[in-house]
């Protein structure tokens, strides 16, 4: 048994929101209360853990991310911090030194707005195939060899829901958008299984370092299912993993699979793209951009396909998670629901949710999972693309809260690191990278932000009787954050840092 004391304990239990001490043993929370009572209860068997004034709270629950893709990205050249084409090429060269001469050179995380990579630039790396995915995961740049291996020629047409980038002479410039990138990925080699297993362990350590104890695989294909199933069989999952299969081509036997810490809870559907890439599907056009015609983005699935996905999930009594960034995509999803969801279907990202859509969301029993870090990371870009008023409505947390709709928060990792404390700060302050307040009317308080990362996270997965609060009988999933979180993000040491993470009573970080 372990007795936690001498710190701030946030139980997220409305009846008893704080406590002086917590006693855990055999993977469960045994008691929460006063230090004297719990010392007497634990007796000589209880080992004291001095919180030293720091904050203990429930383990964070990931509202949406891609664990397998994160594992894959950790095996690629890291490009999230590069600021120029030259820096990107140097990072790719360094990564390529450890690869066989004809092996695919892969990179991940570059920002196309800052780093305008082209086919010609990637051709300078040599004859090997090169493919680099953008930070959003919706776009990529390929060199000439990779384009050829993916079956793309100069006369290849744009797919219905995507775009092939071209230069002023009409020649492919290597840039692939949405369905064009999705189709190309089918031609790229799967990672070596042994390396991918190492990547999975690194990914789990990354999530744990940010205090997450339950994570998501938000688009499960056959490679991902094989990896996670084998990890579950070998007891190699240190975190709870909730996965959702591609509704178009689900892996055989995946949906409903449950073993150890792995559960495949339903299906995933895509209805549009990303607002920073101007591919999210809108009812009103984006603001004009130089050299581009009027744009509203585009749908990634038809009304019939959306309705079929909703019906399939309902018939199998499983969840449906739907990627919707634009308000037109959200309309399509709402229209596809012919009856309220019995399984807490989730609107993933829900960036441009309109105020008039929220009552329908509540009536249909849906819940949003908001990517509110967009306010800081891409907020200034959203103002350029949408104007200040529409951009200020991105991730309408306060409006959702006011209607009593539960919602969660996420980072869409590997798009951004799974830093939940940083996401909470964004939800509370709503400041862009340039320091502009964006949509201050949609700010929420610390308590509600924490609820979205704990209580509502457990609720989203139907696990509220097992996790999300510090209550006797619940699993001992714990996060220790530096300092006193109740002082607010302006006072958090180092901007918010995790000092320890426990899963089922076992410390897994550090």
N, C-alpha and C positions, 0 to 999 in steps of 0.2 A: 504493500500500500504506500501511496505517496500523499502527503499533506501539503498543499500549496497555501502559503500564507504571506502576510506582510506586503501586500500589493493591492492593486485595483482589480477586482474580479467583476466582470460584466457578464451576467448570466444570460441575458437576452430573454429572461423569463419576466413577463410583465408583472406577475404577482410579487416577485422578489428580484428586482433588477440588479442589485449588487449583493455581494457577500464578503465576509471577512476571510473565509477560508473554503477550500474545496478538498475533499478526500476522494481519491480514485484507487481502484484496485481491480485486478482481473479484467482489464479492458473496459471497465464501466465507471461511471461517476457514482460513488457510494453515498455521498452526502455533501450538501452545501449549506453553510451556516456560519455560526460564530466560531472563532478560533478555539475557545475553551471547550465547546461541545464536541467539536471534531477531534481535538486532541484526546479527549476522554474516550471517544468512540474508537479511534485508531489505536490508542494505547502504544505500547512499546513496539508494535509491529510496523507502525507508520513512520516512513522516512520523510523528514521535513524538507521541503523545497522552498527556499527563501526567494520570493518574487522581487525583493529589493526595490519595491515601489513601482515596478513595471505592471503592465496590464495583461491579465489573463482573460481570454474570451473563447467562444467556440471556434473550432477549426473552420476556416473559410470554405465556402462551397462555390465552385466555379459554375457560373450561369451558362457559359458557352465557350468552348475552345476546341482545339484539335490536337489531342495528345499524340496521335501517331504522326501527324504532319510535323509537329514540334520535334519528335524524335528524328524524323527524316531531315528537317532543316538543320539540326545540330550536326549532321554529317556533311553539310554543304558549306561553301565559303560564306561567312557571315558578312552581310553588306548593309545592315541596318544603320550603321554609324558612318558610312562613307558619304562624303560631301561633293564628290566630283567623279567624272568618268575616269580620270586617271587613277584616283584612289580605288575605284571599283576594279579596274583592270589589274592593279597591283595585288589586291586581295585575292582575285581569281588566280593570278599567276602563282602566288604563294601556296594556295590550296592545291593547285594542279601538280606541284612538285612531288606530291605523295601518291599520284595516280599513275596507272599504266598509260603509255603513250596514246592509245586510241580510246581510253575510257572517257565517258561523258564527264564534262566539268560542269558542276551545278553550283549555283549561288542562290541566296535567298535574302529577301528583306530590303531590297533597294527601293528608293523613292523616285519614281519616274519624273516627278516635278523638279527635283533637285539634280538628278543624275540621268540625263537623257541618253541612255545607252542605245546603240544602234547595232544592226547586223555587221556593218563595216568595222565598228570598234571592237566587237567580239571576235571578228575574223583575225584581228591582229594577234590573238592569243595562239594561233597555230591552226593546224588542220583538224584537230579533235572537235567533236560536237560540243557546243556550249549552250546552256540554257540557264537563264537567270530569272527567278520569279520576283514580282514586285511585293512590297510590304502588304498590300491589300489581299494578296492571293488570287486576285482576279485578272492579273495581267502578267506578261513576261516578255523577255527579249531573247531571241535565238540567233545564233550565227548561221552562216550559209550551210554548213554541214548539217546542223541540227534541223534546219528548215527542210532540207532534202530528205533526211531520214524520217521526218514527220509527214512526208508526202505533200509538202507545200511547194508550189511552183509560182512563177510570176503571173500566170493566168488563173491561179486559184481564186474562186469567188469568196466573198465574205459569207460566213455561215449566217443562218437566220437571226441568231441572238449573239452576235459577236462581230469582231472587226479585225482585219489584217491591216496593219499599218503600212503605208506606202510613202515614198519620197515624192518630190515635186515632179519627177518623171514617171511616176506610177510604178516604180520598182519596189518590191517588198523591202521594208527597212528593218525587219526582224521583230517588230512589236506585235504582240498578239493580245487581244482583248476578249474577255469573257469566254463564250463558247469556242472561239478560235483557239484559246489556250487549253480549254478542257479537252478538245479533240486531239490536240498535239500531245498532251500528257499521256494519252493511251499508247503512243509510240515510244515513250521514253522507258528505259530499263528500270525495273524494280530494284530497290537497294539490296545489297547482299544481306541475307537473313542474320548472319552473325553480327555484322556491323549495326544492323537495325536494332537488334536486341540490346547492344551497348547504348545506342541512341535512346532507347526507351528508358533505360536506367538513368541516364543523364537527364532526360526530360522530367522524370519523376522527382529527382533531386531538385531540379529547378523549381517546380511547383511547390514542393515542400519548403523551399527556402523563402517563399513568400506567404507561408502560413496556410496553404490550401491542403485539405485532407480529402476532398471529393472533387474529381475532375471529370471532364467530358471529352469524348471523342465524337465530334459533331458531324462527321461525314464518313461513315465506315464502309470501306470497300473490302474486297477479298484479302488483299495484302494486310490491311489493318486488322481484320478479324482473325486471320491466322496468327498474327503477332500477339494480339491480346489474349486469344484463347490459350496459346501455348504458354504465355506468361502466367495466366491464371492457373493453368494445370501445374506449372512448376513453382507456384507460390512466389512468383517474382514481382507481384504487384504490391507495392507498399502503400498505395492510395486506392480508395474506392474509385472505380471507373464506370461511368454511365455512358453508353454508346448508342448511336443512332445510325441506322443503315441507309444508304442511298436508296430512295424509294423507287428509282428507275431500274436499278440493277442491284438489288440487295444480295449480299453473300448468302449462299445456301446454308440454311439452318441457323442463321445469325439471330434474327428477331425472336426475342423470348429466351435466348440463351442466358444462362446464369451459372456462374461457377466462382466460388471464392469471392474476390473483390470486383469481379467483372459482371456487369449486367447490360444486355442489349435491350434497351427500353422502348424502342420504336423506330420511326423512320425520319428521314431528313429530306426536305423539299427546298429547292431554290426557285425564287420567283423574280429576282432581279440582281443587280450588281451593287456598285459602291458609289456613294455621292461624291467623294473626292475625285473619283475617276469619271464622273458624269455619266455613269451607266446605271445608277439607281433609277427606277421607273417612276416618273412624276406625272401628276395631273397638270401641273403648270410647268412651262419650260424653264430650263436653266437660263441664267443671264447670258447674253451673247458672248462668245469667245472668238478671238481673232481667227479668221480663216475657217470657221466652222459654222454650219447651218444650224437652224433652230433644233435644239436637242431636248428630249424629255427622258432619255434613257430608253430602255426597252425591257419587255418581260422575258423571263427565262423559261416560262412554262405557260401553256394556254389555260383558259378557264376550265376546259374539260379535264386537262391534266391535273389542275389544282383540285377540282372536285373529286376526281378519282382517288387522289392521294388521301384526302380527308376521309372519304368513304372507306378506303382500305384500312386506315388506322383505326377507325371506329369499329369496323367489322371484326378486327383482331383484338380490339380493346387494348390498344397500345397508344403511346404518345406520338404526335406528329410535331416536329420542330420545323419551322419554315423561315428561311432567310428572306426577310423583307426589309429593305432600307427605305424605298420611296413610298409615298402615300398611295400611288396607283397600285403598287404591288400589295400593299396592305388591304386596299379595297378588294382586290381579287381574292385574297385569302378569306376575308370576312364573307364575301359573297359565296365562297365555296362551302362554308359551314351551313348546312341546312338545319342543324339542331345544335344546342349547346354541347360543348365538349365534356365528356365524362372523365377524360384522362389528363386534363390540364395542358392542352396543346399550347405551344410556346411560339410567340412571334420573335424571331431572333433579330437583334439589332434595333428594328423599329425606329430608325433614326428620325424619319420625317412624319411620324404619327401626327395626324391632325386632331385638334380638339374635338371635332364632331365624330371622330372614329372611336374615341375612348369609351363612350357609353355602349357602343356595339361590342367592343372587346369584352366589357364586363358582362353584358347580357349573354354572350356566347361562352363564357367561362374560360376565356383565353388569358394568358399572362405574357407580358413583354419581358424580354431580357435585353437591357439597354447597354450599348457600347458607349457609355458617357465620356470615356477618355477621348473620344472624338472631339469634344469641345476644346481640349487643350491641343491635341496633336494636329487636328485638321480644321479647327474652328476658323482660322483666318482664311483658309481655302474655301470653306463653306460660305463665308461672307462674299467672297469673289464670285462663287458659282451661283449663289441663291439670293444674295442681298441680306441685309442685316436682320430684317424681320423674320424671314423664313429660317435663316441660320440660327437665330435665337431660340427657335422652337425645337431644335435638335434634342433628342432624348428628353421628353417632357416629364421628368420625374415627379415634380410637385403636382402637376395636373393629374397624373396617374394616382398618386398618393391620395389626393383630395377625393377621388371617386372610390377609394377603398379597394383598388385593384392591386393585388400583390405583384411585385416585379423583382427581378434579379439584375445583377450587374456582371459584366465580363470584360475581358481584354481581347477575345478572339485570338488567343495565342496559337500560332507563332506570329500573328500580325504585330502584337505588342507583348512584352514580357508579362507574365501573370501576376502583376504587382497590384494586389487588391487594395492595400492601403493607399496607394497612389490613386487608384480609381475612386476610393471614398473621398479623398481630398478633392478630386475633380467634381464629384457630385455635390459637394458642399460649397465650393468656391466658384466653379464654372468660369475659369479664366482661360483665355486662349494662350498660345505660345508667346504672343506679343504683349500679353498682360491685359487684354481687353475683356471686360465682363460680357459674356455672351449668354443671353437669356437668363439674367439674374432672377427673374420671376419663377424659374424652374429649379432654383436651388432647394436642397433639402437639408435637414439637420443631421447631426452625427448619429443619433439614435436610429433614424429611419434608414440612413445609409448602411449602418451596421446590420440592420434587420435584413436588408436586401442581400447582404453577403453571407448571412447565416440562416436565420429563421425561414425566409422566403426561398433561399436556396434549397433547403431541405424539403420545403413544401413543393417546389417545382418538380422534384424527383419522387414525390410521394413518400418521403422518408422522415416526415416531421416527428414520428414517434421514436426515432432512433438517433437523430442528430439535430444540430442547429441551435440548441440551447444547452446551458449547463444546469441540468436537473438530475436528481437521483434516478438511476436506472438507464439513462441514456449512455451511448457510447462515449468513451473518453477521447474524443477528438478535440484537441486543444491547440490554441495559438497564443504565444507570448509575444506581445508587442512592446517595444522600448518606450519607456516613459508612461505618463498618464494620458491616455487617449482622450479622456473627457475634457481636456483643456482645449481641444480643437486643433485642426491641422497646422495652424500658424505656429503652435507651440510644440509640435511633434519633433523630437530629436532626429536629426538627419533626414527630415522630411517624412519620417515614418519608416521604421525598420523592424523586421521580425527577428526575435532572439531565440525562439524555440518553437517546434511543432511536434505534437504527439498524435499518433494514429492508433486508436484502440488501446490507449494507455502506454504505447511504446514510443519513445522519443526518436523521431526519424530525421530531425534537423535540429542543430547541426550534428 
